[in-house]
Amino acid sequence: MPTNFLLESFEEHKRRGIENFRAGALKDARYHFLKAAEYLLELAQQSPDDLRKIRTKQAAELIDLAKNV
């Protein structure tokens, strides 16, 4: 997938996850955090090594957050 699409999708799902979390819609927040992590992992695969590590770590943090919501 094109990088711009992946980055925009990641940012949109992360934003919606945060909004839903703040609103108390935890099921929806979990969904959006996991989708954000999915797009970020796809983006990481297309990234140089240093950026890949950062994006992979951030995706893992989003997955952990979704598990604990």
C-alpha positions as semicolon CSV with decimal commas, in nm:
position;residue;x (nm);y (nm);z (nm)
1;M;0,000;0,000;0,000
2;P;0,114;0,357;-0,056
3;T;0,300;0,511;0,236
4;N;0,073;0,817;0,256
5;F;-0,238;0,599;0,287
6;L;-0,080;0,390;0,563
7;L;0,039;0,694;0,757
8;E;-0,294;0,875;0,727
9;S;-0,485;0,561;0,826
10;F;-0,258;0,506;1,126
11;E;-0,303;0,866;1,243
12;E;-0,682;0,856;1,191
13;H;-0,728;0,532;1,387
14;K;-0,499;0,647;1,666
15;R;-0,693;0,975;1,692
16;R;-1,026;0,792;1,696
17;G;-0,893;0,548;1,955
18;I;-0,797;0,834;2,185
19;E;-1,133;1,006;2,132
20;N;-1,326;0,689;2,209
21;F;-1,112;0,616;2,513
22;R;-1,179;0,964;2,652
23;A;-1,551;0,921;2,583
24;G;-1,558;0,588;2,766
25;A;-1,631;0,383;2,452
26;L;-1,365;0,127;2,538
27;K;-1,465;-0,138;2,284
28;D;-1,438;0,116;2,002
29;A;-1,113;0,253;2,145
30;R;-0,964;-0,096;2,150
31;Y;-1,064;-0,151;1,786
32;H;-0,908;0,175;1,670
33;F;-0,585;0,122;1,867
34;L;-0,548;-0,222;1,708
35;K;-0,617;-0,086;1,358
36;A;-0,364;0,191;1,418
37;A;-0,107;-0,072;1,519
38;E;-0,189;-0,277;1,208
39;Y;-0,128;0,017;0,975
40;L;0,185;0,113;1,163
41;L;0,328;-0,238;1,130
42;E;0,260;-0,233;0,756
43;L;0,432;0,105;0,738
44;A;0,726;-0,030;0,938
45;Q;0,782;-0,301;0,678
46;Q;0,840;-0,030;0,417
47;S;1,068;0,179;0,640
48;P;1,446;0,198;0,679
49;D;1,590;-0,002;0,970
50;D;1,606;0,278;1,227
51;L;1,251;0,396;1,156
52;R;1,127;0,035;1,136
53;K;1,241;-0,028;1,494
54;I;1,067;0,285;1,621
55;R;0,743;0,209;1,439
56;T;0,745;-0,154;1,548
57;K;0,795;-0,051;1,910
58;Q;0,515;0,204;1,888
59;A;0,283;-0,056;1,734
60;A;0,361;-0,295;2,020
61;E;0,275;-0,019;2,268
62;L;-0,059;0,038;2,092
63;I;-0,134;-0,335;2,110
64;D;-0,054;-0,338;2,482
65;L;-0,277;-0,035;2,530
66;A;-0,563;-0,209;2,347
67;K;-0,521;-0,518;2,566
68;N;-0,548;-0,308;2,881
69;V;-0,841;-0,087;2,780
